[in-house]
């Protein structure tokens, strides 16, 4: 499922368009490439939930924006997000790349992944995917992209 999300993200970035979900065509295309149907359905569900969560979180922006908070992780979140991941999320908040809203969107999307533990490199991809799909986050997406990528070598730091 994670590989499908990365594949869709990389293809969307190159076309400069948001990840769209046309279930029939996308399922057929991904299946033709060689992805398993179960993983395709899980990835598409994950993206649909990102869209739903994004709409709910954007409705609350006026209430939460510019507030300072301390994030206390649940036991389940702590198991999935190791110390490096939690530290990176805090680092992005301190750089003002993540707001309270986008932080919560990212954590919610991470918890919906079918992975027991998320590695720091995987977290970076999830952050990029979420910011790429949230309206108004173009400047922080660019800031994060510059922070993470070595464009000469085309690798993520």
C-alpha positions as CSV (number, residue, x, y, z in Angstrom):
1,X,0.0,0.0,0.0
2,X,2.8,2.4,0.9
3,X,4.5,1.8,-2.4
4,X,1.3,2.7,-4.2
5,X,1.0,6.0,-2.3
6,X,4.6,6.9,-3.2
7,X,4.0,5.9,-6.8
8,X,0.9,8.0,-7.1
9,X,2.6,10.9,-5.3
10,X,5.7,10.9,-7.6
11,X,3.5,10.8,-10.7
12,X,1.3,13.7,-9.4
13,X,4.3,15.8,-8.5
14,X,5.7,15.5,-12.0
15,X,2.4,16.6,-13.5
16,X,2.0,19.4,-10.8
17,X,-1.6,18.2,-10.1
18,X,-3.2,17.0,-6.9
19,X,-3.6,13.3,-6.5
20,X,-7.0,12.5,-7.9
21,X,-9.0,9.5,-7.3
22,X,-10.8,8.1,-10.3
23,X,-11.3,4.6,-8.8
24,X,-12.0,2.6,-11.9
25,X,-9.2,3.9,-14.1
26,X,-6.7,4.2,-11.3
27,X,-7.4,0.6,-10.1
28,X,-7.0,-0.7,-13.6
29,X,-3.8,1.2,-14.3
30,X,-2.2,0.2,-11.0
31,X,-3.2,-3.4,-11.5
32,X,-1.7,-3.4,-15.0
33,X,1.6,-2.1,-13.5
34,X,1.6,-5.0,-11.1
35,X,0.2,-3.8,-7.8
36,X,-2.0,-6.1,-5.9
37,X,-5.8,-5.3,-5.8
38,X,-5.9,-5.4,-2.0
39,X,-3.1,-2.9,-1.7
40,X,-4.7,-0.7,-4.4
41,X,-8.0,-0.6,-2.6
42,X,-6.2,0.2,0.7
43,X,-4.2,3.0,-0.9
44,X,-7.3,4.5,-2.5
45,X,-9.2,4.3,0.8
46,X,-6.2,6.1,2.5
47,X,-6.3,8.9,-0.1
48,X,-10.1,9.2,0.2
49,X,-9.8,9.5,4.0
50,X,-7.1,12.1,3.5
51,X,-9.5,14.1,1.5
52,X,-12.3,13.7,4.1
53,X,-10.0,14.5,7.0
54,X,-8.6,17.5,5.1
55,X,-12.1,19.0,4.7
56,X,-12.9,18.5,8.4
57,X,-9.6,20.0,9.5
58,X,-9.8,23.0,7.1
59,X,-13.2,23.9,8.6
60,X,-11.5,24.3,12.0
61,X,-8.6,26.4,10.8
62,X,-9.9,29.7,12.2
63,X,-10.1,28.1,15.7
64,X,-6.7,26.4,15.8
65,X,-4.4,28.7,13.7
66,X,-1.5,30.3,15.5
67,X,-2.1,28.4,18.7
68,X,0.8,26.8,20.5
69,X,0.3,23.3,21.8
70,X,2.1,20.3,23.2
71,X,1.4,17.1,21.4
72,X,1.0,14.1,23.7
73,X,1.1,10.9,21.8
74,X,-1.1,7.9,22.7
75,X,0.6,4.6,23.3
76,X,-0.5,3.3,19.9
77,X,0.9,6.4,18.2
78,X,4.2,6.1,20.2
79,X,4.6,2.5,19.0
80,X,4.1,3.5,15.4
81,X,6.0,6.7,15.5
82,X,9.5,6.2,17.0
83,X,11.4,8.9,18.8
84,X,13.1,10.0,15.5
85,X,9.7,10.4,13.8
86,X,8.1,12.3,16.7
87,X,11.2,14.6,16.9
88,X,11.0,15.3,13.2
89,X,7.3,16.3,13.5
90,X,8.3,18.7,16.3
91,X,11.2,20.0,14.2
92,X,8.8,20.7,11.3
93,X,6.4,22.5,13.7
94,X,9.3,24.7,15.0
95,X,10.2,25.6,11.4
96,X,6.5,26.5,10.9
97,X,6.3,24.0,8.1
98,X,3.5,22.2,10.0
99,X,0.6,23.8,11.7
100,X,-1.5,22.2,14.3
101,X,-3.9,21.2,11.6
102,X,-1.4,19.7,9.2
103,X,0.4,17.9,12.1
104,X,-2.9,16.2,13.1
105,X,-3.7,15.3,9.5
106,X,-0.3,13.7,9.2
107,X,-0.6,11.7,12.4
108,X,-4.1,10.6,11.5
109,X,-2.9,9.4,8.0
110,X,0.1,7.6,9.6
111,X,-2.1,5.8,12.0
112,X,-4.2,4.6,9.0
113,X,-1.2,3.0,7.3
114,X,-1.0,-0.8,7.4
115,X,2.5,-0.7,9.0
116,X,3.5,-1.5,12.5
117,X,6.2,1.0,12.8
118,X,7.0,4.0,10.6
119,X,10.6,4.8,9.8
120,X,11.8,8.4,9.4
121,X,12.2,8.1,5.7
122,X,8.6,6.9,5.3
123,X,7.4,9.8,7.5
124,X,9.0,12.3,5.2
125,X,7.1,10.9,2.3
126,X,3.8,11.0,4.2
127,X,4.4,14.7,5.2
128,X,5.1,15.5,1.5
129,X,2.0,13.7,0.3
130,X,-0.3,15.4,2.9
131,X,1.2,18.9,2.3
132,X,1.0,18.5,-1.5
133,X,-2.7,17.8,-1.2
134,X,-3.7,20.5,1.3
135,X,-4.8,23.8,-0.4
136,X,-2.7,26.8,0.8
137,X,0.3,24.7,1.8
138,X,2.2,25.3,-1.4
139,X,4.9,27.5,0.2
140,X,5.6,25.2,3.1
141,X,5.6,22.2,0.7
142,X,8.3,24.0,-1.3
143,X,10.2,24.8,1.9
144,X,10.0,21.2,3.0
145,X,11.0,19.9,-0.5
146,X,14.1,22.1,-0.4
147,X,14.9,20.8,3.1
148,X,14.6,17.1,2.2
149,X,15.7,16.7,-1.4
150,X,19.2,16.9,-2.9
151,X,18.1,17.8,-6.4
152,X,21.5,17.1,-7.9
153,X,21.3,13.5,-6.8
154,X,17.4,13.3,-6.7
155,X,17.3,11.6,-3.3
156,X,15.5,12.4,-0.1
157,X,17.5,13.3,2.9
